[in-house]
Amino acid sequence: MKQIKFNQAYVRIFTLITLCLTASNFTTKFGLDSYAIYLNDQLILQQMVNQPLNLRVLPLKDAKESDQLYIKYTHCTIKGGAGTNRSISLQDEKGNTLKRWTFADASGSDLTMKIAVKELLEVEKNHANQELSLHYTARELPKGEMLSMLRL
């Protein structure tokens, strides 16, 4: 019987290729979650989740009770972008949830979640001397993401 001798360099290359292909099956999809917040039709905040927290302040001082806040959160790893079991919560500086809004799963291209500014102002009246913040949660993001601080 003939014995086949493999060159050590070929064995190393084959091992390297095999490891690379195996590792690529475990990597996550590249990209970042992002969101945009509108006051009525005007964009007031647009962020990627890796930007510093100190930039995330909603200027709502001039907002009227009749105004609407529209929040569009896009997940980078989901086809269509929208999460499921979505909610927005208003929290105080200690992390206590003061109010929670839940939203139906998005259908089609409309990913927006709508909150009446009147509801934000009502909560703010009862917690006037506290810093309030908006937080997003979804089945795909159970720990949540702070969207912004509020300036009412």
C-alpha positions in Angstrom: 0.0 0.0 0.0 1.1 3.5 -0.8 1.1 6.1 2.0 0.2 9.6 1.1 2.2 12.3 2.9 0.6 15.7 3.3 2.7 18.7 3.4 2.5 20.4 6.8 1.7 23.8 5.1 -1.4 22.3 3.4 -2.7 20.9 6.7 -2.3 24.3 8.4 -4.1 26.1 5.5 -7.0 23.6 5.6 -7.2 24.0 9.4 -7.3 27.8 9.1 -10.0 27.7 6.5 -12.1 25.3 8.5 -11.8 27.5 11.7 -12.7 30.6 9.7 -15.8 29.0 8.2 -16.9 27.7 11.6 -16.4 31.0 13.3 -18.3 32.9 10.7 -21.4 30.9 11.5 -21.4 32.3 15.0 -20.9 36.0 14.3 -23.8 38.5 14.6 -25.1 40.6 11.8 -23.3 43.9 11.5 -25.1 47.2 12.2 -26.6 49.2 14.9 -30.1 49.8 16.2 -31.3 53.4 15.5 -34.3 55.5 16.3 -35.9 58.8 15.4 -38.3 60.9 17.5 -40.6 63.4 15.9 -42.8 66.1 17.4 -45.7 66.1 15.0 -43.9 66.1 11.6 -40.7 67.7 12.8 -37.6 65.5 13.5 -36.3 66.5 16.9 -33.9 63.6 17.7 -32.2 60.9 15.6 -29.7 58.6 17.2 -27.7 55.4 16.7 -27.6 53.5 20.0 -23.8 53.9 20.4 -23.9 57.7 20.7 -23.3 59.4 24.1 -26.2 59.6 26.5 -25.7 63.3 27.1 -26.8 64.1 23.6 -30.2 62.4 24.1 -32.3 65.3 25.4 -35.8 66.0 24.0 -36.5 69.7 23.8 -40.2 69.7 24.6 -40.4 73.1 26.4 -42.5 74.6 23.6 -44.6 71.5 22.9 -48.4 72.0 23.2 -50.8 69.5 24.8 -52.3 68.8 21.4 -48.9 67.7 20.0 -48.0 64.1 19.3 -44.6 62.4 19.8 -43.8 59.8 17.2 -41.0 57.3 17.9 -39.6 55.0 15.3 -37.1 52.4 16.6 -35.3 50.2 14.0 -33.6 47.0 15.0 -30.6 46.2 12.8 -30.9 42.4 12.9 -34.6 42.2 12.1 -36.0 42.1 8.6 -38.4 45.1 8.4 -36.7 46.7 11.4 -39.6 46.7 13.9 -39.5 44.8 17.1 -42.4 42.8 18.7 -44.1 43.4 22.0 -42.9 47.0 21.9 -43.3 49.4 24.7 -42.1 52.9 25.8 -41.9 53.8 29.5 -41.4 57.1 31.2 -39.0 56.6 34.2 -37.8 58.8 37.0 -34.2 59.3 37.9 -34.3 56.2 40.2 -35.5 54.0 37.4 -39.1 53.7 38.6 -41.6 53.4 35.8 -44.1 56.2 36.0 -46.1 55.4 32.9 -45.9 52.7 30.2 -47.3 52.7 26.7 -47.6 49.4 24.8 -47.8 49.1 21.0 -49.0 46.6 18.6 -46.5 44.8 16.4 -45.8 47.0 13.4 -47.3 46.0 10.1 -46.1 47.2 6.8 -43.7 50.1 6.6 -45.2 52.1 9.5 -42.9 51.4 12.5 -44.0 54.5 14.5 -45.2 54.5 18.1 -47.3 57.5 19.1 -47.5 59.2 22.5 -49.6 62.3 23.2 -47.6 65.1 24.7 -50.5 65.8 27.0 -49.8 62.4 28.7 -46.1 63.4 29.2 -47.1 66.7 30.7 -49.6 65.1 33.1 -46.9 62.8 34.5 -44.4 65.6 34.6 -46.7 67.7 36.8 -46.7 65.0 39.5 -42.9 64.7 39.3 -41.8 68.2 38.6 -38.4 68.2 40.3 -37.2 64.9 38.9 -35.3 64.0 35.8 -37.5 61.9 33.5 -36.4 59.7 30.7 -38.0 57.6 27.9 -37.0 53.9 27.6 -37.8 51.5 24.8 -38.2 47.7 25.3 -39.2 44.9 23.0 -39.0 41.1 22.8 -35.8 41.6 20.9 -34.4 44.1 23.4 -35.7 42.9 26.8 -33.2 44.9 28.9 -34.4 48.1 27.1 -32.7 51.1 25.8 -32.8 54.6 27.1 -34.0 56.9 24.3 -33.7 60.3 25.8 -34.1 62.6 28.8 -37.0 64.9 28.8 -37.0 68.7 29.1 -40.6 69.8 29.6 
